[in-house]
Amino acid sequence: MTAEKLKFIFEQFDHIEVFKTFEELSSGHINDTYLVTADSRRQFILQRINEGVFKDVPGLIANKVSVSQHLLKKLKQLSEDELKRRVLTFIGTKKGVFYYKDKEGNFWNVMVYIEGSLTFETVNNEEIAYEGGKLFGEFLNLTSDFDARKLIEVIPNFHNMTFRYSQFDNALKEASEQRIEQAKDLIKITQDLKEEMHVLQNLKDTGKIKLRVTHNDTKISNALFDINKKGLCVIDTDTVMPGIIHYDFGDAIRTICNTAAEDEKNLELVQFNLQFYKAYVKGFLEKTSSSLSPLEIKYLPLGAKTMTFIMALRFLTDFLNNDVYYKTEYPEHNLDRSKNQFKLIESLSEQFKEMEEYNLDFLGSLKE
């Protein structure tokens, strides 16, 4: 991407800044993201949304803009400068919409860059786990009164367990005998867990658990921290859509509490870090307990198990499909990823009762 083209795109948005320099940011895996510096030294995020992944980009942008506007209203007691650090600020175009569509059909949006912020790719101490829990918990709490039905489903069936099992069943029917043999132990576990892994789906479908605004990508790198390592702002809201709280809680726990990388082949290194779990829960429930139902709180540990399982299932399905979705570096890469996640489930399951007891004990302490 040339500076001339980015300058032209940047100028389509409603601001008084003069484009000076840019650098490409490579932290994301889906969109093209650039840090633009203006003559005034103010900085902005200029982003091309991948319409190959997201089929309704205007709807996606409407989702994240409306959620940010809601957050701004809920935090209106803060100063203007503080608001710009705590909530993503989107800039509209000169035509009054929040995206620009270029001649090639690409969609672009602009956000104010939050200066003096930090991100972490992994969690190495309980302090970051706790602050992450507070930050994602506050996001869910502040949006608990937002009507999730006003949001589009950015990725249909993203966490739908019935849909994911259907994909798995189809892959199993078409898979080679060799790959079935390589994955036979994981296939059996998948089939054995089918009933338990549908519990949250059934509670959602029957309306027993509230449909909420959910972020749907709560890895720790989507949390901004200030220089004192205190939670600042939830970012990367492209996947904000209707869901249940267990999606966000579970995915955060899955990524924060694994003691090894997601594709670590030495399964002895893969353990569920209970101390990080407790630290995250402490921060999370401090912010959300007043807006959660007893049923939602009861099933938070199952949310962690379910979200870990859904990734194990997706990796396994892709392996059986000859690796058509996830990028792989060697033939068994997806199989190793799936084994990794199933090992994490095993370690989590061994500590599941203690996870449940901690949640209830901590909730009791908040009410005293």
DATAUR-V802292 format. One record per pair of residues at least 4 apart in sequence whose ideal C-beta (glycine too) atoms are under 8 Angstrom apart, sorted by sequence separation. I is the first residue (numbers start at 1). J is the second residue. If there is no record, write none. Layout:
# DATAUR-V802292
I;J, I;J
This chain:
# DATAUR-V802292
1;5, 2;6, 3;7, 4;8, 5;9, 6;10, 7;11, 8;12, 37;41, 38;42, 50;54, 51;55, 56;60, 57;61, 58;62, 59;63, 60;64, 61;65, 62;66, 63;67, 64;68, 65;69, 66;70, 67;71, 68;72, 69;73, 70;74, 71;75, 72;76, 78;82, 79;83, 80;84, 81;85, 82;86, 83;87, 92;96, 93;97, 101;105, 102;106, 120;124, 124;128, 125;129, 126;130, 127;131, 128;132, 129;133, 130;134, 131;135, 132;136, 133;137, 134;138, 135;139, 136;140, 137;141, 138;142, 139;143, 140;144, 146;150, 154;158, 160;164, 161;165, 162;166, 163;167, 164;168, 165;169, 166;170, 167;171, 168;172, 169;173, 170;174, 171;175, 175;179, 176;180, 177;181, 178;182, 179;183, 180;184, 183;187, 184;188, 185;189, 186;190, 187;191, 188;192, 189;193, 190;194, 193;197, 194;198, 195;199, 197;201, 198;202, 199;203, 200;204, 201;205, 202;206, 204;208, 218;222, 225;229, 226;230, 243;247, 245;249, 246;250, 247;251, 248;252, 249;253, 250;254, 251;255, 252;256, 253;257, 254;258, 258;262, 260;264, 266;270, 273;277, 274;278, 275;279, 276;280, 277;281, 278;282, 279;283, 280;284, 281;285, 282;286, 283;287, 284;288, 285;289, 288;292, 292;296, 293;297, 294;298, 295;299, 296;300, 299;303, 300;304, 301;305, 302;306, 303;307, 304;308, 305;309, 306;310, 307;311, 308;312, 309;313, 310;314, 311;315, 312;316, 313;317, 314;318, 315;319, 316;320, 317;321, 319;323, 321;325, 329;333, 332;336, 333;337, 334;338, 335;339, 336;340, 337;341, 338;342, 339;343, 340;344, 341;345, 342;346, 343;347, 344;348, 345;349, 346;350, 347;351, 348;352, 351;355, 352;356, 353;357, 354;358, 355;359, 356;360, 357;361, 358;362, 359;363, 360;364, 361;365, 362;366, 363;367, 364;368, 1;6, 28;33, 37;42, 38;43, 49;54, 78;83, 84;89, 92;97, 93;98, 101;106, 123;128, 153;158, 175;180, 203;208, 204;209, 217;222, 225;230, 243;248, 264;269, 272;277, 292;297, 318;323, 323;328, 328;333, 27;33, 37;43, 38;44, 51;57, 54;60, 83;89, 92;98, 93;99, 101;107, 102;108, 123;129, 157;163, 203;209, 225;231, 226;232, 260;266, 264;270, 318;324, 328;334, 10;17, 36;43, 76;83, 91;98, 93;100, 100;107, 101;108, 157;164, 180;187, 204;211, 215;222, 224;231, 225;232, 285;292, 318;325, 326;333, 348;355, 11;19, 24;32, 25;33, 35;43, 36;44, 49;57, 75;83, 78;86, 90;98, 99;107, 100;108, 120;128, 172;180, 223;231, 224;232, 289;297, 318;326, 323;331, 326;334, 10;19, 24;33, 25;34, 35;44, 36;45, 99;108, 100;109, 123;132, 200;209, 223;232, 224;233, 260;269, 24;34, 25;35, 35;45, 36;46, 99;109, 223;233, 224;234, 259;269, 260;270, 323;333, 23;34, 24;35, 34;45, 35;46, 49;60, 72;83, 75;86, 98;109, 223;234, 224;235, 259;270, 260;271, 314;325, 315;326, 323;334, 326;337, 7;19, 22;34, 23;35, 33;45, 34;46, 49;61, 75;87, 222;234, 223;235, 258;270, 259;271, 285;297, 6;19, 22;35, 33;46, 34;47, 222;235, 258;271, 259;272, 319;332, 22;36, 33;47, 222;236, 258;272, 259;273, 21;36, 22;37, 32;47, 33;48, 71;86, 72;87, 172;187, 257;272, 258;273, 319;334, 3;19, 6;22, 20;36, 21;37, 31;47, 32;48, 71;87, 257;273, 318;334, 319;335, 19;36, 20;37, 31;48, 256;273, 257;274, 3;21, 20;38, 31;49, 32;50, 316;334, 3;22, 19;38, 20;39, 31;50, 68;87, 90;109, 91;110, 215;234, 217;236, 257;276, 281;300, 315;334, 316;335, 319;338, 18;38, 25;45, 30;50, 68;88, 90;110, 91;111, 256;276, 257;277, 315;335, 17;38, 18;39, 68;89, 90;111, 91;112, 217;238, 256;277, 17;39, 18;40, 68;90, 89;111, 168;190, 215;237, 217;239, 315;337, 316;338, 1;24, 17;40, 30;53, 88;111, 89;112, 216;239, 257;280, 315;338, 22;46, 64;88, 88;112, 215;239, 216;240, 253;277, 256;280, 17;42, 65;90, 215;240, 216;241, 313;338, 10;36, 64;90, 214;240, 311;337, 312;338, 315;341, 17;44, 213;240, 214;241, 216;243, 253;280, 277;304, 6;34, 84;112, 213;241, 214;242, 252;280, 15;44, 61;90, 85;114, 165;194, 213;242, 214;243, 312;341, 6;36, 84;114, 212;242, 213;243, 214;244, 218;248, 311;341, 312;342, 1;32, 211;242, 212;243, 214;245, 216;247, 218;249, 85;117, 165;197, 211;243, 212;244, 216;248, 219;251, 220;252, 309;341, 1;34, 65;98, 211;244, 212;245, 214;247, 215;248, 218;251, 219;252, 308;341, 312;345, 10;44, 210;244, 214;248, 217;251, 218;252, 209;244, 210;245, 216;251, 220;255, 249;284, 10;46, 62;98, 161;197, 162;198, 209;245, 219;255, 220;256, 308;344, 309;345, 9;46, 61;98, 161;198, 209;246, 218;255, 308;345, 61;99, 58;97, 161;200, 162;201, 6;46, 161;201, 204;244, 305;345, 308;348, 58;99, 160;201, 203;244, 57;99, 245;288, 305;348, 200;244, 304;348, 305;349, 61;107, 200;246, 44;91, 245;292, 257;304, 305;352, 61;109, 58;107, 49;99, 57;107, 246;296, 250;300, 253;303, 254;304, 245;296, 249;300, 253;304, 301;352, 304;355, 231;283, 244;296, 246;299, 250;303, 254;307, 51;105, 246;300, 249;303, 250;304, 253;307, 254;308, 301;355, 51;106, 245;300, 249;304, 250;305, 253;308, 301;356, 51;107, 246;302, 247;303, 250;306, 251;307, 49;106, 159;216, 246;303, 250;307, 254;311, 48;106, 49;107, 158;216, 245;303, 250;308, 298;356, 301;359, 48;107, 49;108, 300;359, 48;108, 49;109, 246;306, 247;307, 47;108, 155;216, 246;307, 46;108, 47;109, 149;211, 151;213, 154;216, 297;359, 46;109, 47;110, 148;211, 297;360, 46;110, 47;111, 148;212, 45;110, 148;213, 44;110, 45;111, 148;214, 297;363, 44;111, 45;112, 75;142, 146;213, 44;112, 45;113, 71;139, 74;142, 144;212, 44;113, 143;212, 144;213, 42;112, 43;113, 143;213, 263;333, 270;340, 42;113, 71;142, 265;336, 43;115, 70;142, 71;143, 140;212, 264;336, 267;339, 272;344, 70;143, 140;213, 263;336, 267;340, 270;343, 271;344, 140;214, 263;337, 265;339, 270;344, 277;351, 285;359, 289;363, 140;215, 262;337, 265;340, 272;347, 15;91, 67;143, 70;146, 139;215, 264;340, 267;343, 271;347, 272;348, 14;91, 263;340, 270;347, 274;351, 281;358, 285;362, 289;366, 13;91, 14;92, 35;113, 262;340, 272;350, 277;355, 281;359, 285;363, 13;92, 14;93, 67;146, 136;215, 261;340, 262;341, 272;351, 13;93, 14;94, 260;340, 274;354, 278;358, 282;362, 286;366, 12;93, 13;94, 158;239, 274;355, 277;358, 281;362, 285;366, 12;94, 14;96, 136;218, 258;340, 158;241, 210;293, 66;150, 67;151, 154;238, 155;239, 159;243, 209;293, 278;362, 66;151, 154;239, 158;243, 154;240, 155;241, 209;295, 210;296, 258;344, 13;100, 136;223, 154;241, 208;295, 209;296, 254;341, 257;344, 12;100, 63;151, 132;220, 135;223, 153;241, 159;247, 63;152, 151;240, 152;241, 153;242, 62;152, 151;241, 209;299, 254;344, 9;100, 63;154, 132;223, 151;242, 257;348, 27;119, 60;152, 128;220, 131;223, 203;295, 9;102, 59;152, 138;231, 148;241, 149;242, 60;154, 131;225, 148;242, 15;110, 59;154, 139;234, 148;243, 12;108, 56;152, 135;231, 203;299, 13;110, 123;220, 128;225, 134;231, 135;232, 56;154, 122;220, 131;229, 135;233, 136;234, 9;108, 121;220, 131;230, 132;231, 135;234, 200;299, 10;110, 54;154, 120;220, 121;221, 131;231, 199;299, 54;155, 120;221, 128;229, 53;155, 119;221, 127;229, 200;302, 120;223, 199;302, 200;303, 119;223, 119;224, 120;225, 140;245, 118;224, 119;225, 196;302, 200;306, 117;224, 118;225, 199;306, 117;225, 118;226, 140;248, 117;226, 118;227, 196;305, 197;306, 114;224, 116;226, 116;227, 118;229, 136;248, 197;309, 136;249, 197;310, 117;232, 117;233, 136;252, 193;309, 114;232, 114;233, 133;252, 132;252, 114;235, 190;312, 190;313, 132;256, 186;312, 190;316, 129;256, 187;316, 186;316, 123;256, 183;316, 183;319, 182;319, 183;320, 179;319, 180;320, 85;226, 179;320, 179;322, 144;288, 88;233, 161;306, 168;313, 175;320, 67;213, 86;232, 87;233, 133;279, 137;283, 141;287, 164;310, 171;317, 174;320, 175;321, 176;322, 85;232, 86;233, 88;235, 129;276, 133;280, 137;284, 140;287, 141;288, 144;291, 167;314, 171;318, 174;321, 85;233, 129;277, 132;280, 133;281, 135;283, 136;284, 137;285, 140;288, 159;307, 165;313, 168;316, 172;320, 88;237, 126;275, 130;279, 133;282, 134;283, 137;286, 138;287, 141;290, 161;310, 164;313, 168;317, 171;320, 186;335, 126;276, 129;279, 130;280, 133;283, 134;284, 137;287, 141;291, 164;314, 167;317, 171;321, 182;332, 129;280, 132;283, 133;284, 137;288, 140;291, 159;310, 126;278, 127;279, 130;282, 131;283, 133;285, 134;286, 168;320, 183;335, 186;338, 123;276, 126;279, 130;283, 133;286, 134;287, 164;317, 182;335, 186;339, 189;342, 129;283, 133;287, 183;338, 186;342, 68;237, 67;237, 64;237, 67;240, 63;237, 64;238, 64;240, 63;240, 60;238, 63;241, 54;238, 49;238, 27;221, 31;238, 28;236, 30;238
